[in-house]
Amino acid sequence: MIDKSLGFLLDERRLNVAITRPKYFLLVVGNSKTLKKSMIWENMIEFCISNGRYVKVNDRSYFDTMQDFKKTVAP
C-alpha cells in the first residue's frame, strides 16, 4: 500500500536529486503523516524538525504574505 501512496517519492535517488539541486532555497510541501511511512522521508522530516526548519501549516491562512513566511522559515 505504501508504494501506491508515495509512488516515486520512495526512490532514494530521486529524493537525493530533489534536495541537492536547489542553490538557494528548498521548500517541501506534503503530508508528513503520509511521508513518514517511508523511513527515508521520516529521517528527512526529523532532520528538518531538529534544525528548526519544519513548519506545520494547518490551513492556507497560516501566512498572510510571502514576507511572513520568509520571516518564520528562513530568518
LINJOGI-V22569 format. One record per backbone hydrogen bond with DSSP energy under -1.0 kcal/mol. CO is the residue of the C=O (numbers start at 1). NH is the residue of the N-H. E is the energy in kcal/mol with one decimal. If there is no record, write none. Layout:
BEGIN
<<CO	NH	E> <CO	NH	E>>
END
This chain:
BEGIN
<<1	5	-1.8> <2	6	-2.3> <3	7	-1.9> <6	9	-2.3> <7	10	-1.6> <8	11	-1.6> <11	15	-2.1> <12	16	-2.6> <13	17	-2.2> <14	18	-2.6> <15	19	-2.3> <16	20	-1.4> <17	21	-1.3> <31	35	-2.7> <32	36	-2.5> <34	37	-1.5> <35	38	-2.0> <38	42	-2.6> <39	43	-2.3> <40	44	-1.9> <41	45	-2.9> <42	46	-2.6> <43	47	-2.2> <44	48	-2.2> <45	49	-2.5> <46	50	-2.6> <47	51	-1.3> <48	53	-3.2> <49	52	-1.7> <59	62	-1.4> <65	69	-1.7> <66	70	-2.7> <67	71	-2.2> <68	72	-1.5> <69	73	-3.0> <70	74	-1.6>>
END
